[in-house]
Amino acid sequence: MAIADAKRIERPVEGALPDISILIVDDEAGIRDFLQRALRKRYRTVDVADSTEQADQLRSSRHFDLLIVDICMPGRSGVEWVQQLRESGCPSDVIFMTAFADMNSAIEALRLGACDLVLKPFRIEQMRNAVQKCLDNRQLTKENYVLNRHVAQRESSGLVGSSAVMEALRTTLSRIAPAPSAVLIEGETGTGKELAARAIHRQSGRSGAFVPVNCGAIAPELIESELFGHIKGAFTNAHQARLGLFAYADGGTLFLDEISELPLPMQTKLLRVLEDGAIRPLGTERDTPVNVRVLAASNKKLDQAVSEGRFREDLYYRLNVLHIQMPPLRERQEDIPELLSHLSTSLATELRQPTTSFDSAEIRALQAYHWPGNVRELKNLIERCLLLGMSPTQLAFPNRVRDAEVSGYPLHWRLKQVELTHIEKVLARSDGNKTRAAEALGITRKTLDRKLRSFESSDDDSSDDSAD
């Protein structure tokens, strides 16, 4: 029977499982028709083949998630066929059927990685249960892989900050999240590019996992296998077949961090995957379709890398459908108090250390610093403060702040900021005694009270403005 004669039935009812396709291979027409009618009510696509030869023809034109195969058939047996598929790198799950069960059949089925062995004659509920168990195990394998990959990571609650630039960023992320389009996230190191990618995924409604990978942290000779997977023997030390990160992200989101570090040959292969929606595991000659949304990030300007010939122009435009620019911390210094509160609380819990607070002078000192490492640098500083039980100014904190303590104040500070910081330091040295502090400052107690009230009023006004 030719491919054109093979009957494909797609479930027309609402709620069909997306992208689940099944191929039934059996030389008995009654079994094929019985299973096709029963399974079409629950699964999206059900194809049938009366021999392994016809099954090969069907597989040459499309991918099947699950193969339901009779063990004993004229010519090439189901076991021989599946063994050849495994050697060629076929990732499809398999359920064997047989009317002549014995221990050798069961052992061979297990050796080939079959999900189940169903004895004929069977009730349709037996087969439905076997299919569902197989698909559940497939999903569980993906989820376990992702969880193991992130076992040492603690996912942040999200992007922190109430500044206008952060509110605008959150609005943009929410708006683009439901779309399937690729997104390019650019920004300096430590600005939270992965947090933005996770926020997009959380709001996307995609059922699959969020799978991050740092392109710069993988050896160039391994990155193709890491992304697309490989079959046994595809290269030295490939002792067993392995799925790639694209397969684990199927139905979800793949986050390619530091995309600018991807070697040029891999850029070509990534472009083909983005255009075709299919991957080719290393060592195979057949494509496997995947449903993956790709988010890419770079701390370097990709357009400049394109002009310098270090990044493919066509890949750049394929990734840069939607563009997000992460703001550096120095451009949203009003978020530092909120970041201090959030990070000190979360890190204290994680490190099992008592929480710490920061006085207004310390906060202003932190706001005065330019933060080349952005939020990541701030997080590292808070972690050191908690572990050592010291304040930022007691640590070997940024040279700019330390030098200010010795030689004066940063030149970009406003006069009111300098005056308030100096008054607070004198008050602290006077143990909070305002009379002694006023004497040390060379002003009256009344003048000191007036200045403090003025500073408090100014802070309140600033808070009201930022809240609006």
C-alpha positions, 0 to 999 in steps of 0.5 A: 500500500502506497503512502497516499493510500495510508489513512490518517485520521485527525481528531476534529473535536476541541481539546485535542492534544497538540503535536501528539502523533501515533503510528500503528504498525500491524499486518492485521487489518482488524487490529489496525482499524480497531486501534485507529478508531479508538485512539483518534478520539483522544489523540491528535493524529493516528496513522496506520501501516500494514508493514515495517516497509510502509511504516518507513515510508510514512516516517520519511515524511513526518515525525511520530511521537509514539509507535505501536508495533506488532512484534510478529509480522511477515518479513522484518519483525517489529523487534528488528525494525525498532532495533534499526530505528534505535541505531539510527537515532529515532527518539520515538517512544514504542509500545509492542503488541504480541499474541505470543508472549514469552520471557525473551520477548519481554527482555528484548522489548525492555532492552530496546527501551519500550514503554510497554508490552501489550498482549493480544487480545486486549481491551481498548482501555489497556491500550489507552492506559499504556499510551497515556503512561508512555506519554506521561513518562515522556513528559516526566523525563523532560521535567526531571531533566530540567529540575536536575539542571536547576537543582542548585538554582533558586528562581527569583520572584521576578524583576524588582523596582518601581522606577518608571523604566522598570514599570515600562519594562514590565508592561512590555514583557507582559505584552510580548509574552503570549506571542510565539515570536523570537525575542532578543534581550540586550543589556550589560552583565548583571542587569537581569536578562535571564529574569526578563526571559523567565518573566516572558515564559511565565506569562506566555501560557506555554505548557513546556519547560523554561530551559536556559543555556549559556552558549559561552560556557559550553565547549564549541565541539560539544554545543551541537550535541548539547542543543540538538542531541546525539545518537549512540556512537555519533562521536567519541565517548557517545556511549548512549543516545541523548536528547538535546536541550531543544527536545527538553524545551519542546512545548516551552521556551529555550533561553540562549544566553550570551548568544554572541559567543555561539560559533559561526558554524553553529549559528548556521545550524541554529538559523536552520532550526529557527526557520524549519522548526525541526532539529537533527540530532548529531549522527542522524539524517532525519529531522525531528520537529520541535515546538520551541520559543527561542529567547536570546540574550547578549551583553554585547551589541549584536548589530556591532558583531554583525558589522564586524563579521562575528555574527550572521546578519540573517540570524540576527534579524531572525532573533531580533523580531522583538527587542528588549533593552535591559536598563543598567542599575545606574539609570534606576538608582531610585530602585536601590532601596527596594532592591536592598530590602528584597535581596537582603530578605531573600539572601538571609533566608537562603544563607540562614543569616539574620537580616540586616538593615541599611541606614539612609547614609549607606543607601545614599552611598550605594546610590552614588556608586555607578555599579558596573556589575549592576544588580548582580554586583549589588547582590554579591555585596549584600551577601558579603554583608550578611555573611561577615556581619558588616556594613557596606562601608566597612567592607572593601566596597567600591573604591569610589565610596571608600575614597569618598570616605577618606577624601570627601564626597563624590563630585556629582552629589548635590549639596543637600545630599552632602549636608545631610550625610555629614549631619547624620555622621556627626549625629551618630558620633554624638550618640544621637544627642542633637545638642552636642551634634549642633555644637560640633557642626557650629550651628544652633539646635534650632537650626539643626532641627529645622534642617532635619525637618527639611530633609524629611519633608524632601524625602516624603515628597520624593516618595510620593513622586515615585509612587505616582 
